[in-house]
Each structure stands twice: as structure tokens, then as C-alpha cells.
Amino acid sequence: MKCKALFLDFYGTLVHEDDDILPVIYEQIRAKAATACSAKEIGSYWWKAFSDRFRSSYGDKFLSQREIGIQSLAETLAHFDSSCTVEELISLQFEHWVRPGIYEDTLQFLQTLDGIPVYILSNIDTADIRAAIAYHGIQAAGILTSEDVRSYKPRPELFVEALTRYNLQASEVIHIGDSAVSDVGGAQGLGIRTVWLNRSNKSLPEGIVPDFICRNLHEVYSLIIGDAMT
């Protein structure tokens, strides 16, 4: 499959999402909550509070991921009447963002792309992704974040800016990401071919049809280069 460049998501694609740290936060909230609740209920409430802010965050209403995280966590603590403080809990998540675990196939994939430039497009804050990239020694031809365009995937602004800034046409690019909605849906809305990286055997949301589906970056490499990684 020929392409002139790759667009890559970051968290959940090259490095781990914060799924490991979030249950720790949920349990701390539950342990100090005056309202009887489960960790699952806490996670669901926080995710909804986060998502509501996330979807409305663009242009003049844009909030950084850190701002959204703080606001949505504060709402969650108030809802469950938990005596935890936002600062002590959110610091655990922020620490993960700058020092996430890296998938075992990431560095080899990036190092063996045979000259195809890689541009990272992330919904995270600029300072956090730059810290994480430096922490793991990841090399990329360019990095664009939601803060650069004051908008989050799946909205088009991040993809449009990447195409414009790097002088690329949608037909020349493949976007790879783990989010069926943000990555696949967002990129396909502009005519960009997509690879859904389904590392954890998730189900596709109704109406989302990736151009390709891979379980890991070894399969992505074989798809793009046509020769399995060794």
C-alpha cells in the first residue's frame, strides 16, 4: 500500500493510554466517598463529565486536556462527595501523560519505515507529548497537537492543518490510530485512508468502517511496506 507520509496518533497507538492508572484513581475516590458507589460508576461519571467538555472544546471555547481533566475530576469528586483533592489525584494522570509505557513494537516500527516520514497528530497537550516523546527517544518528522489548532479529533482542524503544513494531499497519507471515532472517523471525513489499530480486540462502533484493521504495528508495517518485520 503506497503512501507519501504517515499520520500517527500517539496514546493508545505508540504508547499506553492511562488505563493502568485510572483504576487507581477511581479506587481512591471510592474509598473517601460519602456516597456509596463502585469504581465502575466513578469511571463512567468522570468519562461523561470529561467527554461533555471535550466535545464542546474548540475555537474560542477551547480548553487544554489538563484543564478538562481538572474540571471533570472536580465535578466527579463533588458528585460522589469524596474528600480526595483534585490536585493529589490528577497528578497521577499527568505523570502518566509525560512518562507513559511504550508498546514493544513502537520503536522498531518507527526505525524501519524505509524513509516514509511520520507526523504525530495528538489530542494531548503540547508540553505533555513533547515530554513523552523525549522520554522514549521517539523520532518524528513533525508533531501537531490539539493546542496548535484549538480543536480535538475527530473534528477536522488537526488533520487539515497537518495536510497544509506538510504540503500533503489526503490521498497521499495514511492515518493510524486506536480510536475508531477520533482517528478513523475524523481522518476519513477528509478522504484520508485509515488503519484502525485494535490492540485490545475492541468492537467497532456502528457506522465506522476503517480502510484497514491491524492488531499491532508489525501488521501495520507489513501492510504499508509489504514485508513482515523480523
C-alpha positions as CSV (number, residue, x, y, z in Angstrom):
1,M,0.0,0.0,0.0
2,K,1.8,3.1,-1.2
3,C,1.8,6.4,0.7
4,K,3.9,9.5,0.8
5,A,3.6,10.0,4.6
6,L,2.0,8.6,7.7
7,F,-0.1,10.4,10.3
8,L,0.1,8.7,13.7
9,D,-1.9,9.0,16.8
10,F,0.1,8.8,20.0
11,Y,-1.6,7.5,23.2
12,G,-3.0,4.1,22.6
13,T,-1.1,3.8,19.3
14,L,2.6,4.3,20.1
15,V,2.4,4.5,23.9
16,H,0.0,3.2,26.5
17,E,-3.3,5.0,27.4
18,D,-3.9,5.8,31.0
19,D,-5.9,2.6,31.6
20,D,-3.4,1.4,34.1
21,I,-3.5,4.5,36.3
22,L,-7.3,5.3,36.1
23,P,-8.5,2.4,38.2
24,V,-6.1,3.5,41.0
25,I,-7.7,7.0,40.9
26,Y,-11.2,5.5,40.9
27,E,-10.5,3.4,44.0
28,Q,-9.1,6.4,45.9
29,I,-12.2,8.4,45.1
30,R,-14.4,5.5,46.2
31,A,-12.5,4.9,49.4
32,K,-13.1,8.5,50.5
33,A,-16.6,8.9,49.1
34,A,-19.6,9.7,51.4
35,T,-21.9,8.4,48.7
36,A,-21.9,4.6,48.2
37,C,-20.5,3.9,44.8
38,S,-18.4,1.5,42.8
39,A,-15.2,2.2,40.9
40,K,-17.1,1.5,37.7
41,E,-19.7,4.1,38.5
42,I,-16.9,6.6,39.2
43,G,-15.2,5.9,36.0
44,S,-18.4,6.2,34.0
45,Y,-19.3,9.5,35.6
46,W,-15.8,11.0,35.1
47,W,-15.7,9.9,31.5
48,K,-19.1,11.5,30.8
49,A,-18.0,14.8,32.5
50,F,-14.8,14.7,30.6
51,S,-16.4,13.9,27.2
52,D,-19.0,16.6,27.6
53,R,-16.3,19.2,27.9
54,F,-14.1,17.6,25.3
55,R,-16.8,17.7,22.6
56,S,-17.6,21.4,23.1
57,S,-13.9,22.4,23.3
58,Y,-12.8,24.2,20.1
59,G,-12.1,27.7,18.9
60,D,-12.8,30.3,21.5
61,K,-14.2,27.7,23.8
62,F,-11.0,25.5,23.6
63,L,-9.7,24.0,26.8
64,S,-6.5,22.0,27.2
65,Q,-6.6,18.4,28.2
66,R,-5.2,19.3,31.6
67,E,-8.0,21.9,32.1
68,I,-10.6,19.4,31.0
69,G,-9.2,16.8,33.3
70,I,-9.1,19.1,36.3
71,Q,-12.6,20.4,35.7
72,S,-14.2,17.0,35.1
73,L,-12.4,15.4,38.1
74,A,-13.6,18.2,40.4
75,E,-17.2,17.6,39.2
76,T,-16.8,13.9,39.8
77,L,-15.4,14.3,43.3
78,A,-18.3,16.7,44.1
79,H,-20.9,14.2,42.7
80,F,-19.7,11.4,44.9
81,D,-18.9,13.6,47.8
82,S,-15.4,12.4,48.0
83,S,-12.8,14.0,50.3
84,C,-10.0,13.4,47.9
85,T,-8.4,16.5,46.4
86,V,-8.2,17.2,42.7
87,E,-4.5,18.0,42.9
88,E,-3.4,14.8,44.5
89,L,-5.4,12.6,42.1
90,I,-4.9,14.4,38.8
91,S,-1.1,14.5,39.4
92,L,-1.1,10.7,38.9
93,Q,-2.7,11.0,35.5
94,F,-0.5,13.9,34.5
95,E,2.6,11.9,35.5
96,H,1.4,9.1,33.2
97,W,1.0,11.5,30.3
98,V,4.6,12.6,30.3
99,R,6.1,9.1,31.1
100,P,3.7,6.6,29.5
101,G,4.6,3.0,28.9
102,I,5.7,2.3,25.4
103,Y,4.5,-0.6,23.3
104,E,7.2,-3.1,22.4
105,D,6.7,-2.7,18.7
106,T,6.8,1.1,18.6
107,L,10.5,1.9,18.2
108,Q,11.2,-0.9,15.7
109,F,8.2,0.2,13.6
110,L,9.4,3.8,13.5
111,Q,13.0,2.9,12.8
112,T,12.2,0.6,9.9
113,L,9.8,2.7,7.8
114,D,12.2,3.0,4.9
115,G,12.2,6.7,4.6
116,I,8.5,7.3,5.0
117,P,8.0,10.5,7.1
118,V,5.9,10.2,10.2
119,Y,3.8,13.0,11.6
120,I,2.3,12.6,15.0
121,L,-1.2,14.1,15.5
122,S,-2.4,14.0,19.1
123,N,-5.3,15.3,21.2
124,I,-3.0,15.7,24.2
125,D,-1.4,19.0,25.3
126,T,1.8,20.1,23.5
127,A,4.1,20.1,26.5
128,D,3.0,16.6,27.6
129,I,3.5,14.9,24.3
130,R,6.9,16.6,23.8
131,A,8.0,15.4,27.2
132,A,6.7,11.8,26.5
133,I,8.4,11.8,23.1
134,A,11.7,12.9,24.6
135,Y,11.4,10.4,27.4
136,H,11.2,7.5,25.0
137,G,13.5,8.9,22.3
138,I,10.8,8.8,19.6
139,Q,11.7,10.4,16.3
140,A,9.1,12.1,14.1
141,A,9.2,14.4,11.1
142,G,6.6,16.6,12.8
143,I,4.3,16.9,15.8
144,L,0.9,18.6,15.9
145,T,-1.4,18.8,18.9
146,S,-4.9,19.9,19.7
147,E,-3.4,23.0,21.2
148,D,-1.9,24.0,17.9
149,V,-5.3,24.2,16.2
150,R,-7.5,24.7,19.3
151,S,-9.6,21.7,18.4
152,Y,-9.7,17.9,19.0
153,K,-10.1,15.0,16.7
154,P,-12.5,13.9,15.3
155,R,-13.1,17.5,14.3
156,P,-11.2,18.2,11.0
157,E,-8.9,21.1,12.1
158,L,-5.9,18.9,13.2
159,F,-6.0,16.8,10.0
160,V,-6.4,19.9,7.8
161,E,-3.5,21.7,9.5
162,A,-1.3,18.6,9.1
163,L,-2.1,18.3,5.3
164,T,-1.5,22.1,4.8
165,R,1.6,22.4,7.0
166,Y,3.4,19.4,5.5
167,N,2.2,20.0,1.9
168,L,0.3,16.8,1.5
169,Q,-2.8,15.7,-0.2
170,A,-5.3,13.4,1.6
171,S,-4.8,10.7,-1.0
172,E,-1.0,10.7,-0.2
173,V,-1.5,9.9,3.5
174,I,-2.5,7.0,5.8
175,H,-3.6,7.8,9.3
176,I,-3.1,5.2,12.0
177,G,-4.8,5.3,15.4
178,D,-6.6,3.3,18.0
179,S,-9.7,5.4,18.3
180,A,-12.4,4.3,15.9
181,V,-14.2,7.6,16.3
182,S,-11.4,10.2,16.7
183,D,-8.9,8.7,14.4
184,V,-10.8,6.6,11.8
185,G,-13.9,8.8,11.7
186,G,-12.0,12.0,11.8
187,A,-9.5,11.2,9.1
188,Q,-12.0,9.5,6.7
189,G,-14.1,12.7,6.9
190,L,-11.3,14.3,4.9
191,G,-10.7,11.4,2.5
192,I,-7.6,10.1,4.3
193,R,-7.2,6.4,4.3
194,T,-7.1,4.8,7.8
195,V,-5.7,1.9,9.7
196,W,-7.6,1.2,12.9
197,L,-5.0,-0.2,15.4
198,N,-7.1,-2.5,17.5
199,R,-4.6,-3.7,20.1
200,S,-7.2,-4.9,22.6
201,N,-9.8,-6.5,20.5
202,K,-12.4,-3.8,20.8
203,S,-15.7,-3.7,18.9
204,L,-16.3,-1.2,16.2
205,P,-18.9,1.5,16.8
206,E,-21.9,1.3,14.4
207,G,-21.2,3.3,11.2
208,I,-17.4,3.2,11.5
209,V,-15.6,1.2,8.7
210,P,-11.8,1.6,8.7
211,D,-10.0,1.0,5.5
212,F,-7.8,-1.5,7.3
213,I,-7.6,-3.1,10.7
214,C,-4.4,-4.2,12.4
215,R,-3.7,-5.8,15.8
216,N,-0.3,-4.3,16.2
217,L,2.4,-2.2,14.5
218,H,4.1,-5.3,13.0
219,E,0.9,-5.8,11.0
220,V,0.8,-2.2,10.0
221,Y,4.3,-2.4,8.8
222,S,3.5,-5.4,6.6
223,L,0.5,-3.6,5.3
224,I,2.4,-0.5,4.3
225,I,5.8,-1.9,3.3
226,G,4.6,-5.3,2.1
227,D,7.2,-7.3,4.0
228,A,6.9,-8.6,7.6
229,M,9.1,-7.1,10.3
230,T,11.7,-9.5,11.6
